[in-house]
């Protein structure tokens, strides 16, 4: 995934708690910038395979579908990746959350989760590369902070 934005955060919760929030798409509108998220299909393991999102973020309004690939262990560690299946405005929306357990004294049970997020977004409307990267950076940073707040709230 060339030309992507990356960032990470340590969340004071075990990986299984973090992946539970990440995989709970129906509740994304409560903590992420989506009007709606609907699981269209699941894989044989019960993980969402395709999810439709309704997005209204500033000037960008779109309904799009992402296809997911889950490489998650029983403890919640591993990665979940997604690629754009179809959209109206977006040309690309590809990313990965990678979750690793870390020792964290202030976390319940002394185990926290480092979440590393990679994202590449492209739109069909002309936009300078620097503006795209700035938008990606804002999306990544906001997503990580919102994810952390949701996990801690639910935990």
C-alpha positions in Angstrom: 0.0 0.0 0.0 2.1 2.9 -1.3 1.4 6.5 -0.2 -0.4 5.7 3.0 -0.7 7.3 6.4 0.2 5.4 9.6 -0.1 6.0 13.3 -0.5 4.1 16.5 -2.0 4.3 19.9 -1.8 2.2 23.1 -5.2 1.4 24.6 -5.5 0.3 28.2 -7.5 -2.8 27.4 -6.8 -6.3 26.2 -6.7 -7.0 22.4 -9.9 -9.1 22.5 -11.8 -6.0 23.9 -10.4 -3.8 21.2 -11.2 -6.2 18.3 -14.7 -6.5 19.8 -15.3 -2.8 19.2 -13.6 -2.8 15.8 -15.8 -5.6 14.6 -19.1 -4.1 16.0 -19.9 -2.3 12.8 -23.6 -1.6 13.7 -22.5 0.7 16.5 -19.9 2.7 14.5 -22.3 5.6 14.1 -22.2 6.0 17.9 -18.5 6.7 18.0 -17.2 7.1 14.4 -18.1 9.6 11.7 -20.6 7.4 9.9 -24.4 7.9 9.4 -24.8 4.1 9.1 -22.9 0.9 8.8 -24.5 -2.4 7.7 -22.9 -5.8 7.5 -23.8 -7.2 4.0 -22.1 -10.6 4.4 -19.9 -12.6 6.8 -17.1 -15.1 6.3 -17.3 -18.7 7.6 -15.8 -17.6 10.9 -18.6 -15.2 11.6 -16.5 -12.1 10.9 -17.9 -9.3 8.6 -16.8 -9.9 5.0 -18.5 -6.9 3.4 -19.8 -3.8 5.1 -21.7 -0.9 3.6 -21.0 2.6 5.1 -22.8 5.9 4.8 -20.3 8.7 5.2 -20.9 12.4 5.6 -17.6 14.0 6.5 -17.3 17.6 5.5 -17.5 17.9 1.8 -17.4 14.2 1.2 -20.7 12.3 1.3 -20.6 8.7 0.0 -22.1 5.3 0.4 -19.4 2.6 -0.1 -18.7 -1.0 0.6 -15.5 -2.4 2.1 -14.3 -6.0 2.0 -12.6 -7.3 5.1 -9.8 -9.8 5.8 -9.6 -10.9 9.4 -6.3 -12.4 10.7 -7.2 -12.4 14.4 -6.1 -14.9 17.1 -8.2 -16.2 19.9 -6.7 -13.5 22.2 -7.6 -10.7 19.8 -4.1 -10.1 18.4 -3.4 -9.9 14.7 -4.7 -7.7 12.0 -7.9 -6.8 10.1 -7.5 -5.3 6.6 -10.0 -3.8 4.2 -10.2 -2.7 0.6 -12.8 -0.7 -1.2 -15.3 -2.8 -3.1 -17.5 -0.1 -4.6 -18.2 3.6 -4.0 -19.6 6.7 -5.6 -17.0 9.3 -4.6 -14.1 7.3 -3.2 -11.5 5.7 -5.5 -9.6 3.9 -2.7 -10.2 3.2 1.0 -7.7 0.6 2.0 -6.3 0.1 5.4 -5.2 -2.2 8.3 -5.6 -2.3 12.0 -2.8 -4.4 13.6 -3.2 -5.3 17.3 -0.5 -6.4 19.6 -0.7 -7.0 23.4 1.6 -4.9 25.5 2.5 -4.8 29.2 0.6 -1.8 30.6 0.5 -1.4 34.4 -2.5 1.0 34.3 -4.6 -1.4 32.2 -6.9 -3.9 33.9 -4.9 -7.2 34.2 -1.8 -5.3 33.2 -2.3 -5.9 29.5 -3.0 -3.2 27.0 -3.1 -3.1 23.2 -1.0 -1.3 20.7 -3.1 -0.5 17.7 -1.2 0.4 14.5 -3.4 1.9 11.8 -2.5 2.2 8.1 -4.8 4.0 5.7 -4.8 5.0 2.0 -7.7 7.1 0.7 -8.3 8.5 -2.8 -11.3 10.3 -4.2 -12.5 10.7 -7.8 -12.6 14.4 -7.5 -9.2 16.2 -8.2 -7.3 16.9 -5.0 -3.6 17.7 -4.3 -1.6 14.9 -2.9 -0.7 16.9 0.2 -4.4 17.5 0.9 -5.1 13.8 0.6 -2.4 12.9 3.1 -3.6 15.6 5.4 -7.2 14.2 5.2 -5.8 10.7 5.8 -3.8 11.9 8.8 -7.0 13.5 10.3 -9.0 10.4 9.7 -6.4 8.1 11.2 -5.8 10.2 14.3 -9.5 10.8 14.9 -10.3 7.1 14.4 -7.6 5.9 16.9 -8.7 8.4 19.5 -12.4 7.6 19.0 -11.6 3.8 19.1 -9.6 4.2 22.3 -12.4 6.2 24.0 -15.0 3.7 22.9 -13.0 0.7 24.2 -12.4 2.4 27.5 -16.1 3.4 27.8 -17.3 -0.1 27.0 -14.7 -1.8 29.2 
